[in-house]
Amino acid sequence: MSKKLRILLIEDDPTDFRLINRHLSRAGLDIETRRAGNASQLRAILENGDRWDIILTDYALPDIDIETGLSRLMERYPQTPIIMVSGTLGEERAVEMLKAGLEDFVCKDNLSRLVPAILRALKNSEIRREKEASEARSRMWTTAFEHAAVGIFITDPDCRILETNRAFSQIMGYPHDEIVGRTPGVWKSGHHDRDFYQSMWNSLQTTGQWRGEIRNRHRSGKLVDQWLTISAVKDDTGSVTHYVAMFSDISRLKETERQLEYLAHHDILTDLPNRMLFNTRLEQAIEHARRRQTMLAVLFLDLDRFKHINDSFGHAAGDALLKEVARRLRGNIRAEDTAARLGGDEFCLLLDPIHTKEDAATVTGKILTAFQQPFRVENQEVHVTPSIGISVFPRDGKDAATLFRNADAAMYQAKSQGSNGFAFYSKTLTDRAFEQVMLENALHKAIQNRELRLYFQPQVEMRTGKLISAEALLRWEHPDMGIIPPSRFIPLAEETGLILAMGAWVFQAGCLQAKNWLDRGLHPGRLSLNVSGAQIRQGKLVAEVERALAESGLPPASLELEVTEGFIMEKAEHSIEILERLRGMGVSLAIDDFGTGYSSLSYLKRLPIQRLKIDQSFVRDIPGDPDDMAICRAVIALGRSMGLDIIAEGVETGAQRRFLLEHGCHNGQGFLFSRPLPALEFERKWLSRPPQGIEAP
């Protein structure tokens, strides 16, 4: 034995102590002994807290009650074996003390038994410690297994279930006794094919592990999305003895992802595909048509005088009309065709395939006939007519962008001919192109002639009406045409690249105005500026922001940049890098129009953003539309779970405000609080004096 043994020897006779000590040393034991010759010495040793490998004690001690002393020693040193070395203890009494916990008894007249007794006692003590440690580990793992938050089940090599934990039953609905002895095939959903399970089995055989997403069926029949990890347990020979599977329920996460994915590709108002999904389907259809050498048609549809409906009856009535338009469009095309809403009152149809261009004219005629029936708006009948432009592949274009652009041009031709009609694209069609050129020239002059203006719309804490920030919005004041709405010139600016110069101007003018307010003791909160996708793609966004801040002297913490999720995801990794650099400067970042783009949760959680803006299209129908309410609640919950501030756009009514407040969205922006205002008017209303209070929720 290489370890030095620390021995406590309770012995009142110094001669016997030396005799025992010498015997142990001669036997080759490396020992360190300490003698307790009376009660006070023993008491001092116990109070000192020393640790002992073994305790040797006499029986007949003058001032020590050995039975009481043994109890105290066993209580104080439960893992230390105690051997009695005595010449006065009878056999019957020795047996009683052995039953009470004494490890062994050695007669002083026969010390040859002492060393074997010590070695045996130490070995037994080690066995007991290992057993107790093993039992403690077993209890720990049993507790962890039973109380784990993830579902766990264990099978034999033939995949027969041997054990399950509590979370398994909670997630899958199967009681322990009902599922033991059965195989995991009992909850197969039918969602995965044979190749899926074969791949799983191959991974288990080659690597001993498989992990991934799987869809299983709850005992009630409902589907449960899970993240599953399966590990093979092998013995010393490499043979599988068990399989251990652990899984968590990710159904809510997957449903949120599916919902966001759907929102990214569909128009939330009409439930039709949006521009992005339409473009994807059009590109796919072109490839198929090119291989099959067939034709297809793109129909661009715009509602005539739709603005009058909105102005006369309000946005809610206009939205109801758009839903009915979508229903009639779906009812007059084939299942394999696509109807999409591009935005506003613009729709697009993909007819694939067609045999002649007259097929497209036939479908267009059916649509015009369907629109002859009046629509019900606010319990009144209104008549709405469409103007439809048609382009045909491959005659009018061989790619999606060309077909789309030419159908758009044909629609303007149809509208110029008196509305409620249609026109095929013609290469001689120049009306739309001429208008675009004229508008582009005017836009160039607008920048040179300083016709651009910044309006400011307050963003407020909805419960109190307190101003928290101001969003700068671009307006074009043309000397002859008046104020031109952004919806008309921003797309053109993006298409022509003028958006870069306009964006730089917005940064400079906005930061200068905000710094002017701060220098005069006025506090608009953060200045919120919109960033276009072209500015991100150009790669000079960081430099432009740095220059605007440096030239104006505006603190970076006073600036917030709003970026739409669609622009970010065009080049996600590049965009995230740029946003990280902006955030490192101290600038705040927000996702604008959240829910209308196509970001996945895997990217959203990586974005260095502080705020989500709920798009006004989701707020508009609150509290009348249960789908919009559900989406708002989901976005609010998602944002709050990620530690983000939430602000709702387009808040126009007290009912919308109350709903948002009740569900945890405290900040809002919209006509309920203020329209966008020129700088001086914004200053008078919101900065020079406290704003008027708003009604309590």
TORDO-299191 format. One line per 10 residues: number of its first residue (from 0); their letters; for each residue x, y, z of C-alpha. Coordinates in steps of 0.2 Angstrom, whole numbers, plus 5000, padded with zeros to 4 digits. Example, Ala and Ser with C-alpha at 12.3 -4.5 7.8 and 13.67 -1.06 7.14 Angstrom:
<atoms>
0	as	5062,4978,5039 | 5068,4995,5036
</atoms>
This chain:
<atoms>
0	mskklrilli	5000,5000,5000 | 5008,5016,4994 | 4997,5028,5003 | 5002,5034,5020 | 4988,5028,5032 | 4982,5041,5045 | 4977,5031,5060 | 4968,5037,5076 | 4972,5025,5091 | 4962,5027,5106
10	eddptdfrli	4973,5018,5119 | 4976,5024,5137 | 4991,5013,5139 | 5007,5020,5131 | 5015,5004,5131 | 5001,4996,5121 | 5001,5011,5109 | 5020,5008,5105 | 5017,4990,5103 | 5003,4992,5091
20	nrhlsragld	5013,5006,5082 | 5028,4995,5080 | 5018,4980,5074 | 5010,4990,5060 | 5027,4997,5055 | 5036,4981,5055 | 5021,4974,5044 | 5027,4987,5031 | 5013,4999,5033 | 5017,5017,5030
30	ietrragnas	5007,5025,5045 | 5004,5041,5054 | 4996,5038,5070 | 4989,5049,5084 | 4985,5043,5101 | 4970,5048,5111 | 4973,5042,5129 | 4958,5050,5138 | 4942,5058,5135 | 4949,5076,5134
40	qlrailengd	4961,5071,5121 | 4948,5062,5111 | 4937,5077,5113 | 4951,5089,5106 | 4954,5078,5092 | 4936,5077,5087 | 4934,5096,5088 | 4950,5098,5077 | 4941,5090,5063 | 4955,5079,5057
50	rwdiiltdya	4952,5065,5045 | 4957,5047,5048 | 4959,5032,5036 | 4955,5020,5051 | 4952,5021,5069 | 4958,5008,5082 | 4951,5008,5099 | 4953,4999,5116 | 4937,4993,5125 | 4942,4996,5143
60	lpdidietgl	4946,5015,5145 | 4946,5023,5162 | 4936,5039,5158 | 4928,5035,5141 | 4911,5026,5139 | 4917,5016,5124 | 4899,5013,5118 | 4894,5031,5118 | 4911,5035,5111 | 4909,5023,5097
70	srlmerypqt	4892,5031,5092 | 4900,5048,5092 | 4914,5042,5081 | 4903,5033,5069 | 4892,5049,5068 | 4908,5060,5066 | 4917,5048,5054 | 4903,5038,5045 | 4915,5032,5031 | 4930,5027,5042
80	piimvsgtlg	4931,5009,5048 | 4933,5006,5067 | 4942,4991,5073 | 4942,4987,5092 | 4959,4981,5098 | 4957,4974,5116 | 4961,4960,5127 | 4945,4962,5139 | 4931,4961,5127 | 4921,4945,5127
90	eeravemlka	4915,4936,5111 | 4897,4939,5115 | 4899,4958,5118 | 4910,4959,5102 | 4896,4952,5091 | 4884,4965,5098 | 4896,4979,5094 | 4900,4972,5077 | 4881,4972,5074 | 4881,4990,5080
100	gledfvckdn	4893,4995,5066 | 4910,4990,5073 | 4921,4985,5058 | 4931,4971,5066 | 4938,4965,5083 | 4956,4960,5086 | 4963,4953,5102 | 4978,4961,5109 | 4985,4944,5112 | 4984,4940,5093
110	lsrlvpailr	4990,4956,5084 | 4995,4945,5069 | 4976,4947,5064 | 4978,4966,5065 | 4986,4970,5048 | 4974,4959,5038 | 4959,4966,5048 | 4965,4984,5043 | 4968,4980,5025 | 4951,4971,5024
120	alknseirre	4942,4985,5033 | 4950,4998,5021 | 4945,4987,5006 | 4927,4986,5012 | 4927,5004,5016 | 4932,5008,4998 | 4918,4996,4991 | 4905,5005,5002 | 4911,5022,4996 | 4910,5016,4978
130	keasearsrm	4893,5008,4980 | 4886,5024,4989 | 4894,5035,4975 | 4886,5024,4962 | 4869,5024,4971 | 4870,5043,4972 | 4874,5045,4954 | 4860,5033,4950 | 4848,5043,4960 | 4854,5059,4952
140	wttafehaav	4852,5052,4934 | 4835,5045,4939 | 4829,5062,4945 | 4837,5071,4930 | 4829,5058,4918 | 4811,5060,4926 | 4812,5079,4928 | 4820,5083,4912 | 4811,5097,4901 | 4814,5086,4885
150	gifitdpdcr	4805,5070,4881 | 4816,5055,4883 | 4813,5037,4879 | 4825,5022,4879 | 4824,5006,4868 | 4832,4990,4867 | 4842,4985,4851 | 4826,4980,4842 | 4818,4997,4846 | 4806,4991,4859
160	iletnrafsq	4803,5005,4871 | 4810,5001,4889 | 4808,5017,4898 | 4800,5035,4896 | 4801,5050,4906 | 4787,5062,4912 | 4790,5075,4898 | 4788,5061,4885 | 4770,5058,4891 | 4767,5077,4892
170	imgyphdeiv	4773,5080,4874 | 4767,5064,4865 | 4751,5060,4876 | 4756,5042,4879 | 4756,5035,4897 | 4771,5026,4902 | 4762,5009,4904 | 4754,5010,4887 | 4769,5014,4877 | 4782,5002,4885
180	grtpgvwksg	4785,4987,4874 | 4780,4996,4858 | 4791,5003,4845 | 4792,5022,4840 | 4783,5017,4824 | 4767,5019,4833 | 4768,5038,4832 | 4774,5040,4814 | 4765,5054,4806 | 4766,5048,4788
190	hhdrdfyqsm	4775,5065,4784 | 4792,5057,4780 | 4796,5045,4766 | 4806,5029,4767 | 4822,5038,4762 | 4821,5049,4777 | 4820,5034,4789 | 4834,5025,4780 | 4845,5040,4781 | 4842,5041,4800
200	wnslqttgqw	4846,5022,4802 | 4862,5024,4791 | 4868,5038,4802 | 4864,5028,4818 | 4874,5013,4811 | 4889,5023,4805 | 4891,5037,4818 | 4880,5030,4832 | 4870,5046,4832 | 4856,5055,4822
210	rgeirnrhrs	4849,5073,4825 | 4836,5083,4815 | 4819,5089,4814 | 4805,5076,4813 | 4786,5077,4813 | 4777,5064,4824 | 4759,5061,4828 | 4752,5064,4846 | 4741,5051,4854 | 4727,5062,4850
220	gklvdqwlti	4731,5062,4832 | 4738,5080,4831 | 4755,5083,4823 | 4770,5088,4833 | 4786,5095,4826 | 4801,5090,4836 | 4820,5092,4837 | 4826,5074,4840 | 4842,5067,4845 | 4845,5048,4845
230	savkddtgsv	4861,5040,4852 | 4866,5022,4851 | 4873,5015,4868 | 4886,5001,4865 | 4895,4988,4876 | 4913,4985,4877 | 4912,4974,4862 | 4904,4987,4851 | 4887,4979,4851 | 4872,4991,4853
240	thyvamfsdi	4863,4988,4870 | 4851,5002,4869 | 4845,5018,4860 | 4842,5034,4869 | 4831,5047,4861 | 4829,5065,4867 | 4817,5077,4859 | 4809,5094,4862 | 4792,5101,4855 | 4796,5114,4842
250	srlketerql	4778,5115,4835 | 4776,5133,4841 | 4792,5139,4833 | 4789,5129,4817 | 4771,5137,4816 | 4778,5154,4818 | 4791,5151,4805 | 4778,5144,4793 | 4767,5160,4797 | 4781,5172,4794
260	eylahhdilt	4786,5162,4778 | 4768,5163,4772 | 4767,5182,4776 | 4783,5184,4767 | 4775,5177,4751 | 4757,5182,4752 | 4747,5198,4753 | 4740,5198,4770 | 4724,5207,4765 | 4718,5196,4750
270	dlpnrmlfnt	4728,5180,4754 | 4734,5181,4736 | 4753,5178,4732 | 4763,5194,4733 | 4775,5201,4721 | 4789,5191,4727 | 4780,5174,4725 | 4772,5180,4708 | 4790,5183,4701 | 4796,5166,4707
280	rleqaiehar	4781,5157,4699 | 4783,5168,4683 | 4802,5163,4682 | 4798,5145,4684 | 4784,5146,4672 | 4796,5154,4659 | 4808,5140,4661 | 4795,5126,4659 | 4788,5136,4644 | 4805,5137,4636
290	rrqtmlavlf	4808,5119,4638 | 4790,5114,4631 | 4791,5128,4618 | 4774,5134,4624 | 4766,5151,4628 | 4761,5160,4643 | 4753,5177,4647 | 4755,5190,4660 | 4740,5201,4664 | 4743,5217,4674
300	ldldrfkhin	4727,5224,4681 | 4724,5241,4689 | 4707,5246,4696 | 4700,5262,4689 | 4697,5276,4701 | 4700,5265,4716 | 4706,5281,4725 | 4688,5288,4725 | 4682,5273,4734 | 4695,5275,4748
310	dsfghaagda	4692,5294,4749 | 4673,5292,4749 | 4671,5276,4760 | 4687,5275,4770 | 4701,5262,4770 | 4691,5249,4778 | 4679,5249,4764 | 4693,5250,4751 | 4701,5234,4759 | 4684,5225,4758
320	llkevarrlr	4683,5229,4740 | 4700,5223,4737 | 4696,5206,4745 | 4681,5204,4734 | 4691,5209,4719 | 4703,5195,4723 | 4689,5182,4725 | 4682,5186,4708 | 4699,5185,4700 | 4702,5168,4708
330	gniraedtaa	4685,5162,4702 | 4689,5166,4684 | 4706,5158,4681 | 4711,5140,4681 | 4719,5131,4696 | 4736,5130,4688 | 4735,5149,4685 | 4741,5162,4698 | 4733,5178,4704 | 4743,5190,4714
340	rlggdefcll	4741,5207,4722 | 4756,5218,4720 | 4751,5231,4732 | 4738,5245,4732 | 4725,5241,4719 | 4737,5232,4707 | 4735,5214,4703 | 4744,5202,4691 | 4739,5186,4683 | 4749,5172,4676
350	ldpihtkeda	4741,5161,4663 | 4751,5146,4660 | 4750,5138,4648 | 4741,5146,4633 | 4740,5140,4615 | 4737,5157,4607 | 4736,5175,4613 | 4717,5174,4610 | 4716,5162,4625 | 4723,5177,4636
360	atvtgkilta	4710,5188,4628 | 4696,5175,4633 | 4701,5175,4651 | 4702,5194,4651 | 4685,5195,4644 | 4678,5184,4658 | 4686,5195,4671 | 4679,5211,4663 | 4662,5202,4663 | 4664,5197,4681
370	fqqpfrvenq	4667,5216,4686 | 4651,5221,4678 | 4642,5215,4693 | 4642,5228,4707 | 4652,5227,4723 | 4644,5230,4740 | 4653,5243,4750 | 4646,5250,4766 | 4629,5242,4762 | 4630,5252,4745
380	evhvtpsigi	4632,5245,4727 | 4647,5252,4719 | 4654,5249,4701 | 4673,5246,4699 | 4681,5243,4682 | 4698,5236,4678 | 4711,5241,4666 | 4721,5226,4660 | 4738,5225,4651 | 4743,5209,4643
390	svfprdgkda	4761,5203,4638 | 4764,5186,4630 | 4779,5174,4631 | 4790,5173,4621 | 4784,5186,4609 | 4784,5201,4621 | 4798,5196,4632 | 4809,5181,4636 | 4812,5185,4655 | 4801,5189,4670
400	atlfrnadaa	4806,5207,4671 | 4803,5211,4653 | 4786,5203,4653 | 4781,5211,4669 | 4786,5228,4662 | 4778,5226,4646 | 4761,5221,4654 | 4762,5236,4665 | 4765,5247,4649 | 4750,5239,4641
410	myqaksqgsn	4739,5242,4656 | 4743,5261,4655 | 4738,5260,4636 | 4722,5252,4641 | 4718,5265,4654 | 4722,5279,4642 | 4709,5272,4630 | 4695,5275,4643 | 4697,5262,4656 | 4687,5246,4658
420	gfafysktlt	4696,5237,4644 | 4712,5228,4640 | 4727,5230,4628 | 4740,5219,4622 | 4758,5225,4623 | 4765,5232,4607 | 4782,5238,4603 | 4775,5254,4596 | 4767,5258,4614 | 4776,5273,4620
430	drafeqvmle	4764,5282,4632 | 4771,5274,4648 | 4789,5275,4643 | 4787,5293,4638 | 4779,5297,4655 | 4793,5288,4664 | 4806,5298,4655 | 4798,5314,4658 | 4796,5310,4677 | 4814,5304,4678
440	nalhkaiqnr	4820,5321,4670 | 4809,5330,4683 | 4816,5320,4697 | 4834,5324,4692 | 4829,5343,4692 | 4821,5340,4709 | 4837,5336,4717 | 4847,5350,4708 | 4833,5363,4712 | 4831,5358,4730
450	elrlyfqpqv	4813,5353,4728 | 4814,5339,4740 | 4807,5341,4758 | 4807,5332,4774 | 4791,5330,4784 | 4792,5323,4801 | 4779,5311,4809 | 4780,5309,4828 | 4782,5291,4836 | 4774,5292,4853
460	emrtgklisa	4772,5282,4869 | 4753,5278,4866 | 4748,5277,4884 | 4754,5295,4888 | 4756,5303,4871 | 4774,5307,4875 | 4785,5310,4860 | 4799,5297,4859 | 4806,5299,4841 | 4802,5308,4825
470	eallrwehpd	4802,5299,4808 | 4808,5309,4793 | 4798,5306,4777 | 4803,5312,4760 | 4791,5323,4750 | 4793,5330,4732 | 4786,5348,4730 | 4786,5350,4711 | 4783,5368,4705 | 4769,5364,4693
480	mgiippsrfi	4763,5346,4698 | 4762,5350,4717 | 4767,5337,4730 | 4771,5321,4721 | 4768,5306,4733 | 4783,5295,4737 | 4774,5280,4730 | 4776,5288,4713 | 4794,5294,4713 | 4803,5282,4725
490	plaeetglil	4801,5266,4714 | 4807,5277,4699 | 4822,5283,4710 | 4826,5265,4715 | 4825,5259,4697 | 4836,5274,4690 | 4849,5274,4704 | 4844,5292,4710 | 4839,5284,4726 | 4857,5285,4731
500	amgawvfqag	4859,5304,4729 | 4841,5306,4737 | 4846,5295,4752 | 4862,5304,4755 | 4852,5321,4755 | 4840,5314,4767 | 4854,5309,4779 | 4862,5326,4778 | 4846,5336,4780 | 4838,5325,4793
510	clqaknwldr	4854,5325,4804 | 4856,5344,4802 | 4838,5347,4807 | 4839,5336,4822 | 4855,5344,4828 | 4847,5361,4825 | 4833,5356,4837 | 4845,5349,4850 | 4856,5365,4850 | 4840,5375,4853
520	glhpgrlsln	4835,5365,4868 | 4822,5355,4859 | 4821,5336,4861 | 4813,5326,4847 | 4820,5310,4854 | 4828,5299,4841 | 4828,5304,4823 | 4822,5290,4812 | 4828,5289,4794 | 4823,5275,4781
530	vsgaqirqgk	4837,5266,4772 | 4834,5260,4754 | 4840,5243,4748 | 4851,5252,4735 | 4860,5261,4749 | 4864,5244,4757 | 4869,5236,4740 | 4880,5251,4735 | 4892,5247,4750 | 4894,5266,4755
540	lvaeverala	4880,5266,4768 | 4892,5266,4784 | 4903,5280,4776 | 4887,5291,4772 | 4880,5289,4790 | 4897,5294,4797 | 4899,5309,4786 | 4881,5315,4790 | 4884,5313,4808 | 4901,5322,4807
550	esglppasle	4895,5336,4797 | 4880,5339,4808 | 4887,5335,4825 | 4872,5325,4829 | 4876,5311,4842 | 4875,5294,4835 | 4863,5289,4849 | 4851,5302,4843 | 4849,5293,4826 | 4839,5277,4821
560	levtegfime	4840,5269,4804 | 4825,5259,4798 | 4828,5245,4786 | 4815,5234,4778 | 4818,5215,4780 | 4817,5211,4762 | 4832,5222,4758 | 4842,5215,4771 | 4839,5197,4766 | 4844,5200,4747
570	kaehsieile	4862,5198,4753 | 4860,5193,4771 | 4878,5190,4777 | 4883,5207,4768 | 4869,5216,4776 | 4872,5210,4793 | 4890,5215,4792 | 4885,5233,4788 | 4872,5233,4801 | 4884,5227,4814
580	rlrgmgvsla	4896,5241,4809 | 4882,5254,4811 | 4877,5247,4828 | 4895,5248,4833 | 4895,5267,4829 | 4881,5269,4842 | 4867,5271,4829 | 4850,5262,4833 | 4843,5250,4821 | 4825,5245,4817
590	iddfgtgyss	4816,5233,4805 | 4803,5243,4796 | 4787,5235,4789 | 4790,5219,4799 | 4781,5204,4793 | 4780,5209,4774 | 4797,5203,4770 | 4805,5186,4770 | 4817,5185,4784 | 4819,5168,4793
600	lsylkrlpiq	4821,5167,4812 | 4838,5160,4810 | 4843,5177,4802 | 4832,5188,4813 | 4840,5183,4829 | 4857,5188,4821 | 4852,5205,4817 | 4859,5219,4828 | 4842,5228,4829 | 4833,5236,4844
610	rlkidqsfvr	4816,5238,4837 | 4803,5230,4826 | 4790,5240,4817 | 4773,5232,4815 | 4768,5235,4797 | 4752,5246,4795 | 4744,5233,4784 | 4742,5222,4800 | 4736,5236,4811 | 4723,5243,4798
620	dipgdpddma	4709,5231,4802 | 4711,5229,4820 | 4700,5225,4830 | 4689,5219,4816 | 4700,5206,4808 | 4704,5191,4819 | 4719,5186,4808 | 4727,5204,4809 | 4725,5203,4828 | 4733,5186,4829
630	icravialgr	4747,5192,4818 | 4750,5208,4829 | 4750,5197,4845 | 4762,5185,4837 | 4774,5199,4831 | 4773,5208,4848 | 4777,5191,4858 | 4791,5187,4846 | 4799,5204,4848 | 4797,5205,4867
640	smgldiiaeg	4804,5187,4868 | 4819,5193,4859 | 4821,5209,4870 | 4816,5221,4856 | 4806,5237,4857 | 4790,5236,4847 | 4781,5250,4838 | 4765,5249,4827 | 4763,5260,4811 | 4747,5266,4804
650	vetgaqrrfl	4738,5268,4821 | 4722,5278,4816 | 4709,5274,4829 | 4707,5273,4848 | 4702,5255,4846 | 4718,5250,4837 | 4728,5259,4851 | 4719,5251,4865 | 4722,5233,4857 | 4740,5236,4855
660	lehgchngqg	4742,5243,4872 | 4733,5228,4880 | 4744,5216,4871 | 4761,5224,4875 | 4765,5236,4861 | 4767,5253,4870 | 4773,5264,4855 | 4764,5269,4840 | 4764,5280,4825 | 4750,5286,4814
670	flfsrplpal	4736,5298,4810 | 4728,5296,4827 | 4743,5306,4834 | 4748,5316,4819 | 4750,5316,4800 | 4768,5320,4794 | 4772,5338,4796 | 4784,5350,4789 | 4799,5354,4801 | 4792,5371,4807
680	eferkwlsrp	4774,5364,4810 | 4781,5349,4819 | 4792,5360,4830 | 4777,5371,4835 | 4766,5356,4838 | 4777,5344,4846 | 4793,5352,4852 | 4789,5370,4857 | 4775,5365,4869 | 4769,5349,4877
690	pqgieap	4758,5339,4866 | 4740,5338,4870 | 4735,5322,4880 | 4726,5308,4872 | 4711,5298,4879 | 4715,5285,4891 | 4715,5267,4885
</atoms>
